[in-house]
């Protein structure tokens, strides 16, 4: 009987954000060095003629998916909510250039849930998104688990 295996790859990116109506210092534009851990599960390929023999997914393929769906969009960006003040939103877009406007408050918790949605349907057949862990600081992170979201 084949064993289900989990594989994880770490990604890093720089991103700024603003928390609308927040009552602390994060109401101001500020940035973080994010670390994202993507964990997938699946049964390794068992076919000696397949170049991916023994793999759940080729780590290069995983890297390409995460770069395309998350890193290339969010790295060195400033992320703001769609309900951010219109004038400030326009000013930030002009000032920062790479401004990502999302339909939620861009907290670590909401970002990790968004990232899960961006990745779930991009994986090869038989490979499943198990969990994501997004570190906003060295000591603070949010996690998303598929088992909690069925």
QUIJO-V281116 format. One record per helix or strand of 3 or more residues. SS is the DSSP state (H for helix, E for strand). FROM is the first residue (numbers start at 1). TO is the last residue. If there is no record, write none. Layout:
SS_FROM_TO / SS_FROM_TO
//
This chain:
E_4_17 / H_25_27 / E_30_43 / H_59_74 / E_77_81 / H_86_96 / E_99_102 / H_108_120 / E_127_137 / E_140_145 / H_146_148
//
